[in-house]
Amino acid sequence: MSARVVVAGIGSEYRSDDGAGPFVARRVAELVGEAVDIGPLGEPLDLLGRWDGAELAILVDATCSGAAPGSVAVHDLDALVVPRAVVGSGRDDLAAAVAGSGSGASAVRTEASTHGIGLAAALAIARVAGRAPRRVVVVGIEGREFGFGVDMSPDVVAALPGAVRSVLEIAGLEIAGLEIAGLEIAGPGIGP
């Protein structure tokens, strides 16, 4: 494969539905060798240094947006946040982007995150350093339970095969012959 694809599951496998991202990333890497699982990651800032040189980075994370639990949403991060021009001219733009002020503030602060620094700010930092992937796509799985525990809620467990399929399709990875609908969704950390 000529283009490097990285998949990162962001979240904690010990915080119920927050483990959906790491589960999906791990499963994709098991199914097809062309995708490199660079997670699990606890914070978006952990992406720095791990996604360097990637043509495509697919980030999978549990979300809490108010959508129905188990909903899967796909977003191209470039379309949502931090235009390249906002962070392309230097440190002042980066500081404004991270602080949520200045010309890039409305774009950068659009995401809601429990992480210390959001995906948009991590991407802004990587771009200023000249180390950002060419394209970043986020696959969000709407969670219900984020308390301590290893079992994901039934809605999230039911969404896992669809999220895996979405990641494979985004990456353009060969999925012919893979039985996605019959993914074995069982084991530690999977709900009842």
C-alpha positions, 0 to 999 in steps of 0.5 A: 500500500502506498499511502499510510493509514493510521487508526487511533482509538481515543478513550479509556477501556475502563470507562464503559462506552469510552472504550468503543474507540480503542475496540474499533481501532484494534478490530480494524487492525486485526481484520486488515494489515494495511491499517496501523493501530496507533492507540489506544490513546487517552488524549488527542495530544497523544497523537503527536508523533504517532500519526506523522507521515500518514496520508490518512488518520482515522480517529475513533472516539466515543461521543456525547453530543445528545444524539441517540446512543449507538449512533455513528457519525463520520466527520472530516476534521478539515471540514469542521475545524481549523482551516490550514490558513488559520495555523499556517502562518506561525506561533501566534495563530497556534496560540489563538487556536489553542486558547480559543481566541483570535481568527480561528477561535470559532472553528477550534472551539466547536468540539466538545471534549472531555479531553484536556486538549481537543482534536482540533488543537492537536491537529493545529499543533501538528500542522504548525510543526509540519507533521500533520496527516494529509487528511483526518477523519473522525468516527464518533460513536455516541455513548450512553455510559461513561462511568468506571467499568469495562462493559459497554452499553448494549446500544454501543455494542450494537454499533461496533460492527457499523463503526468498523465498516465505516473505518474500513470504507473511509480507508478504502481498505479491501473489505470483500470477503470479510464478514462485517455483519457477523463480527465477533463482538464478545469478550472482556469489556463488551456488554452483556 
